[in-house]
Amino acid sequence: EAPNTSKSPLVDQGDKSNITVADDKVHIRWIDGTTSRFHSFWLRDHCHCPDCYHPVTKQRLVNTFKIPRHIKPKSVALTSTGLEVIWDNDNHTSHYNYSWLQRHSYDPIVANFLKPEGDAKVTWDNSIASRLPEVSFKDVMGSEKGLAAWLNNIHVYGFSYVSDVPVTTEATEALARRITFIRETHYGGFWDFTSDLGHGDTAYTDLALGAHTDTTYFTDPVGLQMLHLLHHDGEGGDSLLVDGFHCAKVLKEKHPQSYKTLSEIRVPSHSAGDATTHIIPSPRRNTILNHDPDTHDLIQVRFNNDDRSTLDHLDARQVEAFYDALFDWNKVLTDEKHMLWTKYQPGRALIFDNWRCLHGRSGFTGKRRMCGAYTNWDDYRSRWRILNSSAEQLAEEL
């Protein structure tokens, strides 16, 4: 069991009136006078002893469906580390850490379980150019601490540079795999590409690309994208990054109705440039601004106007509202102060959160060779979480 990491006592264990059983619930009064009530069945179902919860796999072993629906405690006690319950049907003993109980109290909610994970996100405009988040290839590849710092840059700012990367596909691929496995798509796994229209996508040309997120047409858009310039013998091709979370905040402040519209009206998308590809997401349509249903925080920007399919599902009123909102959104995205322009440089890899940062480029001339990769969102977040949280913190979330 995870230790109680609280700095001060959560319960006065000497006062037996702080633990009672009534109405098929166990009542615990905390040191601040608040009382949490837990259904007896819920407690038995959430026993984390080794017989009921595998200590390695972190999976439930207890058979929920064999627990008597009206199970009751035979006895309850406040110990030095948590609540101890002995159950009436089979004398099984369960132990619940106080900190875990507070973290998961639902009647009432005691802890702020809606609090965002990790360090606070920092939104930005192009003034961030003077303090770009960056780590060295040597640090990332040489230690878990360096990797943790790199991933936390992405968590906080939505992007990070890696300096002094050997200008080879092998080193860049190793850097991408330092996080987790590379996501295979219809573009392949690790890319090494030029502007030869090797795929039916504007990215494989020398044309300018406006700010967008990739793979809006996937049911689960890719989480991270890495890009590294290996060679360019021409002009242009500068990198554009835009903080979608910052722009969404500006849109909400200046055009609240447009923010609401882009959070509610769902947009169809597709990828059909290759003869062997016809990708559409499930569900078919998704909003541009996506929110956590519990916290209502913005968690994903999903926008590529070029990949938008036909809008044939809206009524007349929605058509007007959508285009009004789209124009307001585009005005914010293309505001010069929101656009971070930098030059791609061999030896300096860029990685960014595709759920947050929109990216693009200026048009270019000459031969340009790029390499890079996609990473799944869940696998990136898992790696970040393991490296930036304690085992005790992670255990208490489960």
C-alpha positions as CSV (number, residue, x, y, z in Angstrom):
1,E,0.0,0.0,0.0
2,A,1.1,3.6,-0.7
3,P,2.2,5.5,2.4
4,N,0.3,8.5,3.7
5,T,2.4,11.4,2.3
6,S,0.4,14.1,4.0
7,K,2.4,16.6,6.1
8,S,-0.2,16.8,8.8
9,P,-2.7,14.3,10.2
10,L,-5.9,13.9,8.1
11,V,-7.9,12.3,10.9
12,D,-7.9,12.5,14.7
13,Q,-7.4,8.7,15.2
14,G,-7.9,9.0,19.0
15,D,-11.5,10.1,18.7
16,K,-13.6,7.0,17.9
17,S,-16.6,9.2,17.0
18,N,-14.7,10.1,13.8
19,I,-15.6,6.8,12.3
20,T,-19.2,5.5,12.1
21,V,-21.3,3.2,10.0
22,A,-24.9,4.2,9.0
23,D,-27.2,3.5,6.1
24,D,-24.8,1.0,4.4
25,K,-22.1,3.7,4.4
26,V,-18.9,4.3,6.3
27,H,-18.6,7.9,7.6
28,I,-15.2,9.4,8.3
29,R,-14.8,12.9,9.8
30,W,-11.6,14.6,8.7
31,I,-9.5,16.9,10.9
32,D,-11.2,20.0,9.3
33,G,-14.6,18.8,10.3
34,T,-15.7,17.6,6.9
35,T,-17.3,14.1,6.8
36,S,-16.9,11.8,3.8
37,R,-19.4,9.0,3.3
38,F,-18.4,5.8,1.4
39,H,-20.9,3.1,0.3
40,S,-19.9,-0.2,1.9
41,F,-20.0,-2.0,-1.5
42,W,-17.8,0.7,-3.1
43,L,-15.2,0.2,-0.3
44,R,-15.2,-3.5,-0.7
45,D,-14.9,-3.2,-4.5
46,H,-11.9,-0.9,-4.1
47,C,-9.9,-3.0,-1.7
48,H,-6.2,-2.7,-2.7
49,C,-4.9,-5.6,-0.7
50,P,-2.7,-8.1,-2.6
51,D,-5.6,-10.6,-2.7
52,C,-7.9,-8.1,-4.3
53,Y,-5.6,-5.9,-6.4
54,H,-2.5,-7.2,-8.1
55,P,0.5,-5.3,-6.7
56,V,2.4,-5.5,-10.0
57,T,-0.2,-5.2,-12.8
58,K,-2.3,-2.7,-10.8
59,Q,-5.5,-4.6,-11.9
60,R,-8.5,-5.6,-9.9
61,L,-8.5,-9.2,-8.7
62,V,-11.6,-9.1,-6.6
63,N,-14.7,-10.4,-8.4
64,T,-17.1,-7.5,-8.2
65,F,-20.0,-9.7,-9.1
66,K,-19.5,-12.0,-6.2
67,I,-19.5,-9.3,-3.5
68,P,-22.9,-9.3,-1.7
69,R,-24.8,-6.2,-2.9
70,H,-25.7,-5.4,0.7
71,I,-22.3,-6.1,2.3
72,K,-21.7,-4.5,5.7
73,P,-18.6,-3.9,7.8
74,K,-18.2,-6.3,10.8
75,S,-15.9,-3.7,12.3
76,V,-14.2,-0.4,11.4
77,A,-11.2,1.2,13.0
78,L,-8.9,4.2,12.5
79,T,-5.3,3.0,12.4
80,S,-2.1,5.1,12.2
81,T,-2.1,5.0,8.4
82,G,-5.7,4.5,7.4
83,L,-9.1,3.0,7.7
84,E,-9.3,-0.7,8.5
85,V,-12.5,-2.6,7.7
86,I,-13.3,-6.2,8.5
87,W,-16.3,-7.4,6.4
88,D,-19.2,-9.4,7.7
89,N,-19.6,-12.0,5.0
90,D,-16.1,-13.5,5.0
91,N,-14.0,-11.7,7.7
92,H,-11.8,-10.2,4.9
93,T,-9.7,-7.3,6.1
94,S,-9.4,-4.2,3.9
95,H,-7.1,-1.2,4.5
96,Y,-7.5,2.3,3.0
97,N,-4.9,5.0,3.3
98,Y,-6.4,8.3,4.5
99,S,-4.8,10.2,1.7
100,W,-6.2,7.8,-0.8
101,L,-9.7,8.1,0.7
102,Q,-9.5,11.9,0.6
103,R,-8.3,11.8,-3.0
104,H,-11.2,9.7,-4.0
105,S,-14.0,11.0,-1.7
106,Y,-17.2,11.5,-3.7
107,D,-19.7,12.3,-1.0
108,P,-18.7,15.0,-0.8
109,I,-15.8,15.7,-3.1
110,V,-13.0,16.7,-0.8
111,A,-9.8,16.7,-2.9
112,N,-9.6,18.8,-6.1
113,F,-9.3,15.8,-8.3
114,L,-10.1,18.1,-11.3
115,K,-6.8,19.9,-10.7
116,P,-4.6,19.7,-13.9
117,E,-1.7,17.3,-13.9
118,G,1.8,18.5,-13.4
119,D,3.2,22.0,-13.8
120,A,0.9,24.7,-15.0
121,K,0.8,25.2,-18.7
122,V,2.3,28.5,-20.0
123,T,0.5,29.9,-23.0
124,W,2.5,32.2,-25.3
125,D,2.7,34.6,-28.2
126,N,5.7,35.3,-30.4
127,S,7.5,37.1,-27.5
128,I,8.6,33.6,-26.4
129,A,11.2,33.8,-29.2
130,S,13.7,35.3,-26.7
131,R,13.3,32.3,-24.4
132,L,12.6,29.2,-26.5
133,P,12.3,26.0,-24.5
134,E,15.3,23.8,-25.5
135,V,17.3,20.9,-24.2
136,S,20.5,19.2,-25.6
137,F,20.6,15.9,-27.4
138,K,23.2,14.7,-25.1
139,D,21.1,15.4,-22.0
140,V,18.0,13.8,-23.5
141,M,19.8,10.7,-24.6
142,G,22.1,10.5,-21.6
143,S,19.8,10.6,-18.6
144,E,16.2,10.2,-17.4
145,K,16.5,13.6,-15.9
146,G,17.2,15.1,-19.3
147,L,14.4,13.2,-20.9
148,A,12.0,14.4,-18.1
149,A,13.0,18.0,-18.7
150,W,12.4,17.6,-22.5
151,L,8.9,16.1,-22.0
152,N,8.0,18.7,-19.4
153,N,8.9,21.5,-21.8
154,I,6.3,19.9,-24.2
155,H,3.8,19.6,-21.3
156,V,4.3,23.3,-20.2
157,Y,4.8,25.1,-23.5
158,G,3.5,22.7,-26.1
159,F,6.8,22.4,-27.9
160,S,10.6,22.1,-27.4
161,Y,13.8,22.2,-29.4
162,V,16.6,19.7,-29.1
163,S,20.0,21.2,-29.9
164,D,23.2,19.5,-31.2
165,V,21.4,16.6,-32.8
166,P,23.6,14.7,-35.2
167,V,22.4,15.5,-38.7
168,T,21.4,11.9,-39.5
169,T,18.2,10.0,-39.8
170,E,19.6,7.4,-37.4
171,A,20.2,10.0,-34.6
172,T,16.8,11.7,-35.2
173,E,14.9,8.4,-35.1
174,A,16.7,7.4,-31.9
175,L,15.7,10.7,-30.4
176,A,12.0,10.1,-31.3
177,R,12.2,6.6,-29.9
178,R,13.6,8.0,-26.6
179,I,10.0,8.9,-25.8
180,T,8.2,5.8,-27.0
181,F,7.6,3.9,-30.2
182,I,6.9,5.7,-33.4
183,R,3.3,5.8,-34.7
184,E,2.8,4.2,-38.1
185,T,0.4,5.9,-40.4
186,H,-0.3,5.9,-44.2
187,Y,2.8,8.2,-44.4
188,G,4.9,5.4,-43.0
189,G,6.7,5.3,-39.7
190,F,9.9,7.4,-39.4
191,W,9.9,9.8,-42.4
192,D,12.7,10.9,-44.6
193,F,11.2,13.1,-47.3
194,T,11.6,15.8,-49.9
195,S,9.1,18.0,-51.8
196,D,8.5,15.3,-54.4
197,L,4.7,14.7,-53.8
198,G,5.7,11.2,-52.5
199,H,2.2,11.4,-50.9
200,G,-0.9,13.2,-52.0
201,D,-0.5,15.9,-49.4
202,T,0.6,19.6,-49.5
203,A,3.3,18.8,-47.0
204,Y,5.1,17.0,-49.8
205,T,5.3,20.1,-51.9
206,D,7.3,23.4,-51.7
207,L,4.1,25.4,-51.1
208,A,3.5,27.5,-48.0
209,L,1.4,25.9,-45.2
210,G,-0.9,27.9,-43.0
211,A,-1.2,27.1,-39.3
212,H,-2.9,23.8,-38.8
213,T,-2.8,20.6,-36.7
214,D,-2.1,17.2,-38.3
215,T,-4.3,14.2,-38.8
216,T,-7.7,15.9,-38.0
217,Y,-9.1,13.0,-40.0
218,F,-7.9,10.4,-37.5
219,T,-10.3,9.2,-34.8
220,D,-7.4,9.8,-32.4
221,P,-5.1,12.6,-33.9
222,V,-1.4,12.0,-33.3
223,G,0.0,13.4,-30.1
224,L,3.5,14.7,-30.9
225,Q,5.2,15.6,-34.2
226,M,9.0,15.8,-34.6
227,L,10.7,17.6,-37.5
228,H,14.4,17.9,-38.3
229,L,15.9,19.6,-41.3
230,L,18.8,17.5,-42.8
231,H,19.6,19.6,-45.8
232,H,18.3,22.7,-47.7
233,D,20.1,24.4,-50.6
234,G,17.5,27.1,-51.3
235,E,15.6,29.9,-49.6
236,G,12.5,30.0,-47.4
237,G,10.8,27.1,-45.6
238,D,10.8,28.8,-42.3
239,S,8.9,27.1,-39.4
240,L,5.6,28.5,-38.0
241,L,4.3,27.6,-34.6
242,V,1.1,29.0,-33.0
243,D,-0.1,28.3,-29.5
244,G,-3.7,27.1,-30.1
245,F,-4.5,27.3,-26.4
246,H,-3.4,30.9,-26.3
247,C,-5.4,31.7,-29.4
248,A,-8.4,30.0,-28.0
249,K,-8.2,32.1,-24.9
250,V,-8.0,35.3,-27.0
251,L,-11.0,34.1,-29.1
252,K,-13.0,33.4,-25.9
253,E,-12.2,36.9,-24.6
254,K,-12.9,38.8,-27.8
255,H,-15.5,36.6,-29.5
256,P,-17.2,34.4,-26.9
257,Q,-20.0,33.3,-29.2
258,S,-17.5,32.2,-31.8
259,Y,-15.6,30.2,-29.2
260,K,-18.9,28.6,-28.2
261,T,-19.7,27.8,-31.8
262,L,-16.3,26.2,-32.5
263,S,-16.8,24.1,-29.3
264,E,-20.2,22.9,-30.4
265,I,-20.4,22.6,-34.2
266,R,-18.8,19.4,-35.4
267,V,-16.7,19.5,-38.6
268,P,-16.1,16.5,-41.0
269,S,-12.6,15.8,-42.3
270,H,-10.8,13.4,-44.6
271,S,-7.5,12.2,-46.1
272,A,-7.9,11.0,-49.6
273,G,-4.8,12.2,-51.5
274,D,-3.3,8.8,-52.1
275,A,-5.0,6.4,-54.4
276,T,-5.0,3.7,-51.7
277,T,-6.2,5.9,-48.9
278,H,-9.7,7.2,-47.9
279,I,-9.5,8.0,-44.2
280,I,-12.4,9.5,-42.2
281,P,-12.7,9.6,-38.4
282,S,-15.3,7.9,-36.1
283,P,-17.3,9.9,-35.3
284,R,-17.4,11.4,-38.7
285,R,-17.5,15.0,-37.4
286,N,-15.5,16.6,-34.5
287,T,-15.4,20.1,-33.0
288,I,-12.4,22.3,-33.6
289,L,-12.1,23.1,-29.8
290,N,-12.5,20.1,-27.6
291,H,-13.0,20.2,-23.9
292,D,-12.7,17.8,-20.9
293,P,-16.3,16.9,-19.9
294,D,-15.5,17.1,-16.2
295,T,-13.2,20.2,-15.9
296,H,-14.5,22.0,-19.1
297,D,-10.8,22.9,-19.8
298,L,-9.7,23.0,-23.4
299,I,-7.7,19.8,-24.1
300,Q,-7.4,19.7,-27.9
301,V,-7.4,21.9,-30.9
302,R,-8.3,20.0,-34.0
303,F,-8.0,22.3,-37.0
304,N,-6.9,22.0,-40.6
305,N,-9.1,24.0,-42.9
306,D,-7.5,22.2,-46.0
307,D,-8.7,18.8,-44.8
308,R,-12.3,19.9,-44.0
309,S,-14.9,17.9,-45.8
310,T,-18.3,19.1,-47.2
311,L,-20.4,20.9,-44.6
312,D,-23.8,19.3,-45.5
313,H,-25.1,18.6,-42.0
314,L,-25.8,22.2,-40.8
315,D,-29.0,24.1,-40.8
316,A,-29.1,27.6,-42.4
317,R,-28.6,29.3,-39.0
318,Q,-25.6,27.1,-38.2
319,V,-24.0,27.8,-41.5
320,E,-23.8,31.5,-40.9
321,A,-22.7,31.0,-37.3
322,F,-19.9,28.6,-38.3
323,Y,-18.4,30.8,-40.9
324,D,-18.6,33.8,-38.6
325,A,-16.7,31.8,-36.0
326,L,-14.2,30.4,-38.5
327,F,-13.3,33.9,-39.7
328,D,-12.9,35.1,-36.1
329,W,-10.7,32.1,-35.4
330,N,-8.6,32.7,-38.5
331,K,-8.1,36.3,-37.6
332,V,-6.7,35.4,-34.2
333,L,-4.5,32.6,-35.7
334,T,-3.0,34.9,-38.3
335,D,-2.4,37.8,-36.0
336,E,1.4,38.5,-36.3
337,K,1.9,38.6,-32.6
338,H,0.6,35.1,-32.2
339,M,2.9,33.6,-35.0
340,L,6.3,32.3,-33.9
341,W,8.6,32.1,-36.9
342,T,11.9,30.4,-36.7
343,K,14.4,29.0,-39.1
344,Y,14.8,25.2,-39.4
345,Q,18.5,24.3,-38.8
346,P,20.3,21.1,-39.3
347,G,21.2,19.8,-35.9
348,R,18.2,21.4,-34.2
349,A,15.1,19.2,-34.0
350,L,11.6,20.6,-33.2
351,I,8.9,18.6,-31.4
352,F,5.5,19.9,-30.6
353,D,2.1,18.9,-29.1
354,N,-0.2,18.3,-32.0
355,W,-3.2,18.6,-29.7
356,R,-2.2,22.2,-28.8
357,C,0.3,23.8,-31.2
358,L,-0.6,24.6,-34.8
359,H,2.3,24.5,-37.2
360,G,3.0,25.6,-40.8
361,R,5.8,26.9,-43.0
362,S,6.7,29.5,-45.6
363,G,7.1,28.4,-49.2
364,F,10.6,27.5,-50.3
365,T,12.9,27.0,-53.2
366,G,15.6,24.4,-53.8
367,K,16.0,20.9,-52.5
368,R,15.0,20.4,-48.9
369,R,15.3,17.1,-47.0
370,M,13.4,16.7,-43.8
371,C,12.9,13.8,-41.4
372,G,10.7,13.2,-38.5
373,A,8.0,11.1,-36.8
374,Y,4.6,11.0,-35.0
375,T,4.0,9.8,-31.5
376,N,0.8,8.6,-29.9
377,W,-0.8,11.0,-27.4
378,D,-1.4,8.4,-24.7
379,D,2.1,6.9,-24.9
380,Y,3.7,10.3,-24.7
381,R,1.6,11.3,-21.7
382,S,2.4,8.0,-20.0
383,R,6.2,8.6,-20.4
384,W,5.9,12.2,-19.1
385,R,3.8,11.0,-16.2
386,I,6.2,8.3,-15.1
387,L,9.2,10.7,-15.3
388,N,7.6,13.7,-13.7
389,S,5.5,12.2,-10.8
390,S,6.4,10.0,-7.8
391,A,5.3,6.4,-7.6
392,E,3.1,7.4,-4.6
393,Q,1.4,10.1,-6.6
394,L,0.6,7.8,-9.4
395,A,-0.6,5.0,-7.1
396,E,-3.1,7.4,-5.4
397,E,-4.7,8.3,-8.7
398,L,-5.8,4.7,-9.4
